[in-house]
Structures are given as C-alpha cells and as structure tokens.
Amino acid sequence: MTQDHTTSLRLRLRYRFDHLVAGGTTALIGWLALACLAVVVPASTVLVWSDRTAPSTLSGRLTAVWVSVGQTLKIGGAVGSPLHVLASVSLALVALLFVSTLVSLITTGINRRIMSLRRGHSTVLEARHTVVLGWSDQVFPVIGELVAAHANQRRSAIAVLAQKDKVEMEEDISARVTDRGRTRIICRNGSTTDPTDLCRVSPRTAKAVLVLPPAGDGGDAHVVKTLLALDAAAPGAGDAVVVAAVRDTRNHETARLAAGPAGHVLCVDDIVARLLVQTARQPGLSLVYQELLDFGGDEFYTAAAEGLAGRTFGEALLSFATSAVVGLLRADGGVALNPDPGTAIGAGDRIIVISQDDDTAVQSDVASCVEEEAIVTAGARIPAAERLLLLGWNRRAPLIVDQLDQYVSPGTTLDVVALGDGAATRGAGDIAGDRRLEVVFHSADITDPLVLAKLDVPSYDSVIVIGETDPAAAATATATDMEAQADDRTLVTLLHLRAVGEAAQRELALTTEMSDDGNRLLAPAREGADFIVSGRLISLLMTQISESRYLADVFAELFDAEGHEFYLRPAADYVRAGRAVSFATVVESARRRRECAVGYRLRGQTATGPAYGVRINPDKRERVRFTEGDWLIVLAES
C-alpha cells in the first residue's frame, strides 16, 4: 500500500507540474518567485537568528533578514525609509530584467550559431581540397581511397555535401572509415542541385569534384542536374577535375554535355559490361584491376622522362627497376598505351608507369639483368570457338552480348538462361542484329538447382552470372530493392553452382556481377574468384581519375575492345618453365612481342598466396621460377 501511495503521489505531483508549465510564462515566473521566497525567507531567518552577532532587537533582526533576502535574490536589500527601499528594489528589478534579457539574447544567438554549424550550413574555407557531391553507399569507398591517396600529404581535406543531417553523415563516415590519417573530412548539409548550397563546399577552389550517382530511381537525372548546378555555381569549376557517373547508357551523352568538355562522366553499365566480358575471357583479371584501382597497392603514375628524351619506348621498358612502364603521356596531354617499341620519347613527354607510389618511380637501368638464353619464342595461339553460359538478364545484358561478339571467334555459342516466360522474346529483341556470336535463349529460374543440373554447367568454357530480378516484383519495387533482390538471387545461384562444381570435381570458370560489396563477402565461391562489384568498381575509378585526370583516357582505352588491354597469358610462351629467371627477362621477351609485361599470377598460389597468386609490378631484378600453368600479365593490343 505504501508503495502504491508513493507512486500515486509522484504521479499527482508530476501532473500538477505539467499543468503549471502549461499555464504560460507569467504563471511560471510567479510560481518560481513564490518558490524562491518560500526557501530563501525561512533560510535567511534561521541564518540571522543563529548568528551570535545579530542585533538583539526584533526590528533589527527583521531588518537583517530583509538584507539577507535582498542580497540572495539580487534585489538590493537596502534599508531606510519605505520610499528608499521601494526605489532600491525597483532599480534592482530593472537591472535584473536588463541583464536577464541580455543573457537570453546572447544565449539565443550562440544556440542559433551552434544549430547552424550542426546543420552544416557554413562555408568551407579550403583550397586544393576534394569535393564529394551526393550520398550513397559509394561515398565510403570513395572517402577511404581518397584518404589512402593522401596518406603522404601533410594537409588534405575532403568536403562532402548531401541532403542529410551533418551529424549523421559524420557518424556514418566515422563508423565505416576508421583510419582517416591526416585527412580532414568536412560534412555540409544542402542540395547538390542548388548552386547556392554548392558554394558551401567551395568547388571553385577545389582540386577535384566527384558527383556520385544516388541510389534509387531518377539517379541519373539527379547527376545531370547536379552537373548543371555546379556549372552555375562555379563556371568551369576552376582547375578542378570533375568526375561523375551515371548508370544507364542512354543517359551517358546527356551527362557528358552537362559536364562540359573538361568533365569526365563514367557509364556504370558500359564499364561493368566490358569488365565482365574481359574477365570472363581472362580468369583472374578482376584481381589485376582490383590491385591497380586500389590506392593500397600499385597504381598508375607518371614519371619525368629525364635522360630518356630522344630514346625509344622499348629502351624505357628496362629503365625502371621498381616500376612497370606501360605508356607515354604526351606533352599535349595525349595518352599512348603500349606504343610501338621504336616510338621516340619527346622532351616534354612523361612515362606512364605502374608503381607503388609517385616517389618510387625512379630510373634504374636493368638491361644487364636480361638472360637471353631463357627467352623463348612461341607461335601465336589460334583462338578456338567456345561455349559460353550467361545466367540472368538485366539492362546490362545486351551490352555484355555486344562486347562478347567483338571478342569471340566464329562458331562461339552463348546460352542465356533468364527468368520469365517471355525471356527469349525479350532478350532477342534487346540484341537484334547480325553478329558472329550465336545466342540461344532459355526461359528458366537460375536459382533452381534442377535447371543448373540440366544445363551441364561444367561443360562450358566460361560462365557469367549477372543480377536478375523477378519480373513480377519489378513493377512495384524501387531500384534499391531491385538491386538487393538481384544480389540475393545471385548468392543463391552461386551456392548451387558451387555444389555443381564439387559434384563434378572441377573448378568452374566463373565471373559474377554484384551491386553491393558487402554481399561479395557472403558469396559461396572459392577464394580469389572473379567478382565485378559495380558500386565499388565505379568508386575506385572515380577516385583514381580525380587524382590524375589523364587516367580517364588510360581506362577508356583499357576498357575498349579496339584498344589495348591486359591479358593473362601462359608464362611458358615467354620464358623457359622450371628455371628461375629475372623479371627483366620477362619484360624483354614481352617487348619483342610488342607487349608490356606488368606482373604474373602463379597457379600454385591462386587460393592461398598473397593476392591469390597475383603480383603486380615485381622488381625486375627479382628472380621467379615459372611452371606450366602460370600466367604473365601483359598489356597488349586487342
């Protein structure tokens, strides 16, 4: 009963207090004054009556009580005639009102300023910083790679502008990007399509501006509007490198017009399709690109052509011991990848190399390390017709088929298994036209193990798995939900394919497309398998180009079926197998084929070794023993 009575009393007091607060400011001040008097007057009385030095008369003690109350409440406490006391109290109240008002105004101003800072509306006063516009899952790998790229810089800054609470952005970045080194990350709230809001991150003084494609429907249109707003806020964007990305190829040209001649716009669908095809033809190639695009390993840099001006590109290949030479950056800004070995190097040219960092691209002649007796000359391999399997169908599938048609030999067949009764009709309409590749459509569910068993998957030379959504759910699902659903179906398909490979006791040549890098970690596939994760891939590409604008031309040629690209070719076609040779010997052998050797992949380390056997840019003085089944990574003409 006592406990119930206490609870009831607490509720009644709380109710009365709430009623008091609801009465307004005047009532609250009155009750607060009464409460103060109820505490101060008794306390002052006790203080006076307990003081041995207090006056002995009642009037004297009451006067002392009044003085104590007045001093405590800051209302004077003067003694004398009633008029004198009234005037003193009035002046004290006026002073108290004035001071209280002044303090309130100062507090309100400070709170308003703090809230403005919290909302992220102040202007970033930085120069040579990197601006990131937009918010999606791509922002985290972009910031992580920028931090890695700036690791050797004393002072660097990244400014992020998005329509998201500033504190939430900072907390999310802190949780996902744990190591920020000496790079300061500044978040600002605002619309990326509003020129006024864009000025908050000072794009005019930035060295690079990255426009991220937002998740969901209408993302490409938002990128185009952001590029137009950027041009309005900072015409020409100063000297900044502007890099943007759109998902759909149909919006690529529009975005390029909005970005202007100095801007670089990447098309996610086109790049992913090209890399899927290249990796399907060259198993292990995705690991090579992962190494080249990640600032944590070796990547592209340029080195001065000091001492090499007037000499040939072939001579430059063996002029860097710890960097792999792959091309020339001409004085006019043009890029020449893997030019003819006899090409002369101009005085204003720079050497494009793959190196650990920009300060490791140091000239050191290693021509003396070449072992002539270890070089072999193998005849050109005649490409044979293949059987290819494409599991799934999405908007990128027609691009994949088009890319395959540019690479394959006559007689190659492609079996496409897609979901839905109208898959064959839909797919045939998407890829209508003459082509060397024979395409056969099958309507079936790729997540059904019985379907995969009937296909005899191990009999195919290469298998490509792409994200596919249920047509019945696509009408109501958002773009984000569809991507998540496609990854979920891909994970189920990979689980069944792993069972198929284990049953056949054979390793499937498998290349997989995914949207979310987190799902790749869940994928039931062997270590070092080929995955093309569209979100992470585009993030890495944008970051690389933002740091070195010439790389836009480099990657454009690498991904073009008509340009130069990386190949994994048998090491035994270049040097003698079973014998330790210097990597300089490998480079020389590749040079005689008009190729640039940049690394290797050892078959015995594909599952357990560092980077799954892939080694990019080894020291040319390093000795390697290649065996049958090992591959060299070379840059060669398509």
N, C-alpha and C positions, 0 to 999 in steps of 0.2 A: 504494500500500500504506500509506504514511504517513497519508494522509487517512482511509482505512478504519479504521486503528488508532486514530486520534484520535476518530472517530465512535463506535467500539465502546467506547472508554474513557469517553466522555461518557455513553453510554447506561448503562454499568455504574455510574458514579457516581450518576447520577440514580436508578437502580433502588435502590442502597443507601440513598440519602437518603430515598426514598419508604418503604422498609422501616423506616428509623429513625423517621420521623414516625409510622408506623402502630403503633410499639411503645408508644405512650401517653405521658402527661405525665412520669411518673417517669423513663423511659428518656431522653426528650428532655432533661430537666434534667441528668441525669448526663452525657450526651454533650456538652451545651453547656458544663458545668463543665470537663470534660476538654479541650475545645477551647480554652476561655479560658486554662487553665493552660498548655496547650501553646504558646500565643502569649505570654502575659504573663511566665512564668518565664524563658524564654530572653531576651526583650527586656529584662527587669529586670537579668539577669546582664550582658548587654552594656552596659547603661547604667552599672552600678556599676564594671565593670572598665575602662570607658573614661573614668571620672571621675578626674581627677588628684587631687582632694581626698578620694577614698575611702580608707578605712582600709587600712593596709599588710598587716595580718594576714589570713589566710584566714577565721578565725572572724568578724572584723569585717566583712569583705566579704559573707560569707553572711548576717550579720545585716542588712546594708544591703539585700541582695537581698530578704530577707523583708519588711522595712519597705516597700520599693517595691511588692512584690506585694500586700501588705495594703492599702496606700493606693489602688492601682489598682482592686482588686476590692471596696473598701469593707468589708474585714473586720478593720479595726483596724490591724494591723501593729505591735502593741505588743511590746516586748522586756522580758525579765526571766526570772523563774522559769517553768518549764513550766506550772505552775498558773495563773500570772498571764496567760500568753499564751493558754491554753485559755479562761479566763474572758473575756478580751477578744474572742477570736474568737466565742465563744458569744453575747455581747451584740451584736456586730456582725451576726451572722446573724439574731438575733431582730429587731433594728431593721430589717434589710433585708427580712425577711419581712413585718413590720408595714407598712412603707412601700409595699412592692410590692402588698400586699393592698389598702391604702387607695387607691393609684393605680388598681388594677384596678377597684375598686368605683366610683370617680369616673368612670373611662373608660366603664364599662358603663352607668352612669346617663346620661351625656351621649350615648352612642350610642343608648340606648333613646329618649331625648328627640328626638334628631335623626331617628330612624326614625319616631317618632310624627308629627313635623312633616312628614316626607316622605310619610307615608301620608295626611296631610290629616285628622287626627282632632281637631285643636284647634278651639276655638270662635271664630267670627268676632265680634269686638267692634266692630261698626259700627252706625250709626244712619242712617236715611233712605237706605239702600242698596237695590240691586235684586238680588233672588234669582232665579236660574235653576235650575230643578229638572229633571234629566234630561240625556241626552246623545244627540244625533243630528246630522245634517248641518245642521239648523236652528239649532244653537247658534251657528254662526259669523256668519250674517247678523243674528241677534238681538243678539249682542255688538257687532258692527260698527255697527248702528243705534243701540244704546244709547250707544256711545262718541260717535257724531255728535250725538246729542241732548244729551249732557252737555258738549259742547265749550266752552260758555260758562260752565261751572261751575268754581269753584276746586278743589273737592274732591268726587269722586264715587267710588263703589265698586260693583263687580258681584261677587257671590258665586255660584259655580257648585257645585252638589252633584250628584254622579253616582257610580255604581258603576264607577269607572275610576281607574287609578293617577293620583295627583295630578300627578306629574312629566310623565306622558304628556299629561294634559289641558293643562298649561301649555305644553308644547312644541307641541302641535297648535294651540292658540289663537295662540301667537306666530307660527307659520308662516302661518296663514290671516288673522289680524287684525294687520296690520303697523303700522298707525297707531292707537295707543291713547290719544294725547293725555295728559291729566292724570288719566284714569280708571284706577284700580287694579282689576285682575282677580284675584280670590282663588278658588282651587280647593280644594274639600274632597271627600274620598272618603267614600261612605256610601250607604246605600239610601234612596231617596226615599219608600219606603213604610214606613219605620221612624221613628216620632215622635222617638225618641232621636237618631237620626242627623240628622234635620231640624233639631234645635236647634243643630247645629254652624254653620249659616249664619244664625242669629238671625232667623227670619222675623217674630217679634213686633215687632221694631224696624225692619223694612224698610218702604220706601215702596211697593214693588211685588214681587209674586211671580209668576213665569211658569213654568207647567208645560208642558214640551214633550212632544209625543207621541213615544214611542220608535219606532224603525223595527222592522219585523217583525211577526209575528203576536202578538196579545194586547196591542197597544199601547194601545188604548182602555181595556181593563180596568186596565192599569197606571196610566193617568192617573186613573181613578176612585179606585183605592187610594191614590194619592199625595194626592189632594184630601182623602180621609178622614183620612189620616195627618197632613196639615197642620192640619186642624181639631183633631185630638187634641194636636198639639204646640203650637199657638198658636190656641186657640179664638177665632174671629172674626178672627184674624190682625191684630189691632190696627186701624190705619188703612190697612193695605196694600191695594193694588189686586191682586186675584187674577185672573190671566188664564190660561186653559187651552185646549187644543184637542184634539178627538177627530176621527177620520177618518170613521167610519161614522155616518150619520144615526140609525140605530137606537140608538146609544149616547149620543146627544146629551142626551136628557132625563135619563138616569141620571147623567151627569156634572154636569148643572146642579143636580140635587138634592144631589150630593156637594159642590159648590162653595158652596152656600148662596145666599141672596138677594143678597149683596154680590159674589159671584163672577161672572165673565164667561167663558162657555165658547163657543168658536168651533167650528163644524162644518165641517171641511175640504171634505167632499163637497158640501155645500149651497152654500158660498160660491163654490167653483170652478165649480160648475154655473151659478150665477147670473151670474158674471162672463163665462163663456164665451158665454152667450146674449146678454148685453148687448153684448159686444164684437163678436159676430157680426152684430148688428143695427147697431152703430155702429163701423165700422172706425176704428182709431186710439185707441179708448177705453182699451185696455190701457196705452198710453203716458201717458194722463192719470192713471190710478190709480198707475202707477209713480212719477210725479212727486209725487203727493200723499202717497204712503205712505213715500217715501224721505226721511229727515231731511236728505239732502244738498240738497234743493230747497225748494219751498214746500209747506207743510202747514197743517193746521188749528190755529188758536189761538183764544183768546177775548180780547176787549178790553173794558175798562170802558166803560159807556155814559155817560161824563161828558159833559154838555151835550146828550145825545140823549134823556134821560128825558123822557117826555111827547110826544116827536115820533114820527113813523111810521117803519116799517121801510123804506118807499120812500125817505124822506129819508136814511136811514143808508147806502143803497147808494152815494151820491156824497159821503159824508163821510170817506172814507179814500182818499187818493191812491195809496198803495202797498200796499194790501191789498184783497182781494176779499171783500165782505160776502156771506154765504150763509145766515145764520140767527140765531136767538136762543137763548141758554141762560138759561132762566127762573130766577127766584130759588129755586124749589122743586126745581131740578135737571132739569126737563123740557127737552127739545130740540125746537125748531121750525125745520125747514129750509124755506127759501124760503116764509115765511108771506106772507099777503096784504100787498101794499104799504101798505095802510091800517092794518095792525096797530100798535097803540100799544106803545112800548117802556117797560117798567116801571122804577122807580128801582133795583130790585135785579137787573135783567136784565144780562146780558153779551152782547156782539156776537160771533157766531161768524164768523171771517174766515179766509181763506187768505192767509198771509203768509210772508215769508222767515224770520222769527224772531219770538219773542214781543215783542221790543223794537222791532220795525219796524211794529207795528200802531198807528200814531199818526194821530189825526184830522187831516184836512186837507180842507176843503170844495173840491170841484172841479165844482160845479154850473155854474159860469160857463164851463166848457170844453165844454159840450154844444152841438152845432151842429144846430139844429132842421132846417135845410134838407137835411141829409144823411140824416135818418131816413126810412126807407121803411116802408110797411105792406103786407105780403104776406098773401095769404089762406092759410088753413090747408091744408096738403098732405094729401090723402086717401091713406092708406096703401093700397098695392095688394097683391094676392096675390103670393106669392113662391115660388120653387123653391129648396129648401134641401137640402144634402147633408151627412150625418153619416157620417164614415168611422171605424169602430171601435165597440166596445161594451165597457163595463165597468160596475161598480156605480154609477157616476155618471150613466150614460146615461139611465136613467129620469127622473132629476131634470132633466136637460137637456131632455128631451122635454116634461116638465111645465112648465118655465119657458118654453119656446118657445110652448107652447099659450096662455100668458097674454098673450103679446105680439103674435102674428101676426094678420093679417087673415083673414077667412073665405076659403077657397079655397086657402090656402097648403098646399103639399105638402112632405113631408120624406122623402127617400130615405135609408135606413140600409143601409150595407154593412158586414157583420160576418163574422168568421171562424167557420167550423164549419158542419156540415150542419144543426144544429139552431138556427141563429141566428135564423131567422124565428120559430120557435115560442117560443124562449127570450125574445126581445125582445118579442113580442106579449104574452106572459104578464106581463112586467115592467111594461107600460104599459097594461094592460087598463082600459077605462072610456071614457065619452063624452068627446070632445074636438073642438075646431074644426080642429085640425091633422090632415091626412090623412097617415098614416105608412105607408110601403111598405118592407118588408124584403127585402134581397138577401143571399144567402149567398155570400161570395167573400172572397178574400185581398186586403186593401187594399195589400199590398206588391207585388202582381203588376201590372206596367205594362200588361199587356193588359186587365186588369179596369178600370183607370182610363181607358184609351183608349176602351173601350166605353161608359163612363158619360157621355162628353161633358162633362167637368168644367167647362169654360169657360162652359157654358150655364146654370149655376146662379148664383143671386144671391149666395149665401154658402156657404162650405164650412167645416165644423168637423171637425178631426182630433183624436181622443182616443186615449189609450193603450189598447192591446189586447194581450192575451197569448194564446198558443196554448193552447186548452183541454186538449190532450194533456199539456202540460208543467205546467199549473197545479196538477195533483193532487199533484205532488212538490216543486214549487218553493216557497221561502219568499216572504213578502210583499216583502222587499227585492229578491230575484231577479226577482220578477214585475214590480216597478216598473222595474227596469233593462231587462228584456226588452221591456216596453211602450215605453220611450223609444227603444230600438234600432229597433223596428218603426216607430215614428213618424218617426225620422230617415230610414229607407229610403223611407217613403211620401212625405215632403216632397221627397226627391230626385227621385222620379218626377213629383210634382206640378209641380216647377219645370220639368222637361222638357216637361210638357204645356202649361204657360203660355207657355214660349218658343216652342213649335211653333205655338201659336195666336196669338202676338204680342199677348198680353193679360195684364194683371196680375190674378191671381186674388184674390178677396175671401176671405182665408184666416185662420182663427183656430185656434191649436194649443194643446193641453194637454200639459204635460210635468211630470215629477216632480222632475228634477234640473236646477238652474240651469246646471250645467256643460255639460249636453247642449244647452241652448239656444244656447250659443256655437258649437256644431258644426253647428247646423241649416242646411241648404242653402236659405235663404229670403232674401228681399230685406231690406235694412236697414230697421229700423223696423216690421217685420212684427209682427202681434199674437200674443203668446205669453202664456199663463196658466201660470206655473210654480207649482204648488201649494205646494211647500215654502217657497220664498222669499216668496210672497204671504202665507201664514199667519204667517211670521216677522215680516214688516213690520207686519201688522195687530196682532199681539200686542204688539209694541213700542210702536206708537202708542197703544194703549189703556192700556198700563202707565204711560205718561207723562201721559195725560189720560183719566180714566175716563169722561167724558161722551162720548168718541168711540165708545164701544161702541154708544150709541143712534144716533149720526150714521151710522156704517157700516151698522147694521142697517136703517136707512131707505133708505140709498143702494142697498143690495142687494135691497131688497124691491120686487117688481113692482107693489105697490099704493102705494108711497111716492113720494118724489122721487128723481130720479137724473140723472146727467149725460148730455147729448146733444151730438152734433156736428151742427150744422145749418148750412145754406148762409148764408154771411155776407151775400149779396146780398138775403136776405129781411129784413135788419135795417137795413143802411146801403147807400148808393149805391156800386156797384162802380166801380173805376177812379179813385176820389177819396180822397185822404188825409184821414182823419178821426181825431179823438181817441178813445181807447178809452172815455172818459167818455160819448161819444155812443152807443157800442155798448151800454154799461150802461143808459143811459136808454131806448134802444129796446127792450132786453130787459125792462126794468121794466114797460113798457106792455103786455107780453105776460104779465106775472106770472111772469117768469123772472129768474134771476140770471146774468149773463154773467161768467165767470171766466177766459176766455182764448180762444185761437184756434189754428188749425192752417193754415198756408199750404201750399197744394198744391205749389207750386214748390220747397219745401224738404223734402218728405216723405222724400227719400232722402239729401240732402246737408246740410241745415241743422242747426243745433243742436237736439237733442231731436227730430230728424226733423220739423221744422216746428211742433212743439207748443210753445206759450208759455202758461204758467200765470201768472196774476196780473201782467199787464203794468201799468206805471204808467199811470194813467188820463189823464195829460197827454200820454202818448206818442201820436204820430200814426202810423197804419197805413194802407197803401193795399191794400184788399182787391180781389181779382179774382174772376171767375166760377170756381167750383171750390174756393174757400177756405171754411173752416168756422169757425163760432164754437162755443166750448164753453160750454154753458149748463146751469144746474141748473133743472130743470122738473119738473112733476108728470107722473107716468107716464100 
